[in-house]
Amino acid sequence: MPAPLRLLLTLIVLLGAGLLVGASFARTHKVTGSAMMPTLWPGDRLLVRPLRGGDLPARGAVVLVQDGPVLRATRLIGLPGDRIGATESGLRFDGRVLPRFRVADFVLPATAGLPCPVAPTGGTCRIARYREMTRDGRYRDVLPGGSARPDARVPAGQMLLLGDARGGAVPRLVPLETLKGRATKILWSSTGEIGWTRFWRWGETLRPGRILLPLDRGTGEAKQRDDERRRSL
């Protein structure tokens, strides 16, 4: 994509994001870690909607939580009363293993500046990727790993969190009051920060294929459109 076009696209996205945030009192959050790959990449900027009236996000939502002095984006797996465990082949919900199946590998070029948990081959990071289905027919892509965990009830006043990069990850119970909002989409994404004084170079770091990417994955036609967009990244 030509540099002037990338710059124009960046300015349009920033303007649209500002209007959207101002209109809905939403906030944005920059992803810095790799715990939510392949769904979220370091450098993604999320649109996060606040929760009103004590409402809780649906299971499977990408949420923003207060983790000590920092805010983190992660996946809401379970709510109070849910009985959840884990096997080597995936999560178990109320005694039933959530179905998942292998999809195309998660592939990153060596120049992406993203963490690669496996040894790169030919300058490319290639990681096995699975699509995990939820009880309501929605889905999320995950990187396999983790260990078995016996079934246990989520206590009252708490929620269970787990990132999509499962290797070495452990489900965490945290208080519901740490929940700060639900992330609905990726507003924009870049490989690095360039200051406002060099705005003409913003297009150099932009990831156009991730702009306005929704985080609430559905089934059917929505899933097909999402797959097509992923292949274009």
MONOR-V800865 format. One record per helix or strand of 2 or more residues. SS is the DSSP state (A for helix, B for strand). FROM is the first residue (numbers start at 1). LEN is the number of residues. If there is no record, write none. Layout:
BEGIN
ss=SS from=FROM len=LEN
ss=SS from=FROM len=LEN
END
This chain:
BEGIN
ss=A from=3 len=22
ss=B from=27 len=4
ss=B from=44 len=6
ss=B from=62 len=6
ss=B from=70 len=9
ss=B from=83 len=5
ss=B from=90 len=4
ss=B from=96 len=2
ss=B from=100 len=10
ss=A from=110 len=3
ss=B from=124 len=10
ss=B from=139 len=5
ss=B from=149 len=5
ss=B from=158 len=4
ss=B from=172 len=4
ss=A from=176 len=3
ss=B from=179 len=12
ss=A from=196 len=9
ss=A from=208 len=3
ss=B from=213 len=2
ss=A from=221 len=11
END
